[in-house]
Amino acid sequence: MIRKLIAIGLIAAAPIAGADSLLIDGIDVARSSSHMRPTRGASMATVEARFGSPSQQQAAVGAPPITRWDYPGFVVFFEHDRVIHTVATP
């Protein structure tokens, strides 16, 4: 019984947990422009047909090969010939 009271006392004496909010500049811009970027799974040919030639193209690296295409306003990452991720850039 005393152990339970001690445990309850320790829990009651513990500081109340809090949380911080993280605000990231530009997150709303990235969300609103997501429809203007290639979608996951699109082929390189589809991306090039819709958005034109990239302003810069990085050679494939690693295994599986990851390729990066830079466009004004976003970057596209491919695994083999398929989009795996797009990132909005300022």
C-alpha positions as CSV (number, residue, x, y, z in Angstrom):
1,M,0.0,0.0,0.0
2,I,2.8,2.4,0.9
3,R,4.6,1.6,-2.4
4,K,1.4,2.5,-4.3
5,L,1.1,5.8,-2.5
6,I,4.8,6.6,-3.1
7,A,4.3,5.8,-6.8
8,I,1.2,8.0,-7.0
9,G,3.1,10.8,-5.3
10,L,6.0,10.6,-7.7
11,I,3.7,10.7,-10.7
12,A,1.8,13.6,-9.2
13,A,5.0,15.5,-8.6
14,A,6.3,14.9,-12.1
15,P,6.3,18.0,-14.3
16,I,3.5,18.3,-16.8
17,A,4.7,17.5,-20.3
18,G,4.5,20.2,-22.9
19,A,5.0,20.4,-26.6
20,D,6.5,22.9,-28.9
21,S,5.2,23.8,-32.4
22,L,7.6,23.8,-35.3
23,L,6.8,26.4,-38.0
24,I,8.6,26.1,-41.3
25,D,8.7,29.0,-43.7
26,G,7.3,28.2,-47.1
27,I,5.5,25.0,-46.2
28,D,2.2,26.4,-47.4
29,V,3.8,27.4,-50.7
30,A,5.1,23.9,-51.1
31,R,1.7,22.3,-50.5
32,S,-0.1,24.7,-52.8
33,S,2.4,24.1,-55.7
34,S,2.4,20.3,-55.3
35,H,-0.1,19.9,-58.2
36,M,2.5,21.6,-60.4
37,R,5.2,19.0,-59.8
38,P,5.6,15.4,-61.1
39,T,3.9,12.8,-59.1
40,R,5.4,9.6,-57.6
41,G,5.7,6.8,-60.1
42,A,5.8,9.0,-63.2
43,S,8.3,8.0,-65.8
44,M,11.2,10.2,-67.0
45,A,9.6,10.4,-70.4
46,T,6.3,11.6,-68.9
47,V,8.1,14.2,-66.8
48,E,10.1,15.5,-69.7
49,A,7.0,15.6,-71.9
50,R,5.0,17.6,-69.3
51,F,7.7,19.8,-67.9
52,G,10.3,20.0,-70.7
53,S,14.0,19.3,-70.4
54,P,15.5,19.9,-66.9
55,S,17.7,22.9,-66.5
56,Q,20.3,20.6,-64.9
57,Q,20.6,16.8,-64.8
58,Q,22.7,14.9,-62.3
59,A,24.2,11.6,-63.2
60,A,22.8,8.5,-61.5
61,V,24.5,7.4,-58.3
62,G,24.2,4.4,-56.0
63,A,22.4,1.1,-56.2
64,P,19.6,1.4,-57.1
65,P,20.6,4.3,-59.3
66,I,19.1,7.6,-58.2
67,T,19.0,10.4,-60.7
68,R,18.2,14.1,-60.0
69,W,16.7,16.6,-62.4
70,D,16.6,20.3,-61.5
71,Y,13.7,22.5,-62.7
72,P,13.0,26.1,-61.8
73,G,10.9,25.8,-58.6
74,F,11.4,22.1,-57.9
75,V,13.8,19.1,-58.0
76,V,12.8,15.6,-59.1
77,F,14.5,12.4,-57.9
78,F,14.2,9.2,-59.9
79,E,14.9,5.6,-59.0
80,H,15.8,3.9,-62.3
81,D,13.3,5.8,-64.6
82,R,10.5,6.5,-62.1
83,V,9.8,9.5,-59.8
84,I,10.3,8.7,-56.2
85,H,10.2,12.3,-54.8
86,T,9.8,15.9,-55.8
87,V,11.0,18.8,-53.7
88,A,9.9,22.5,-54.0
89,T,12.8,24.9,-54.2
90,P,12.8,28.7,-53.6
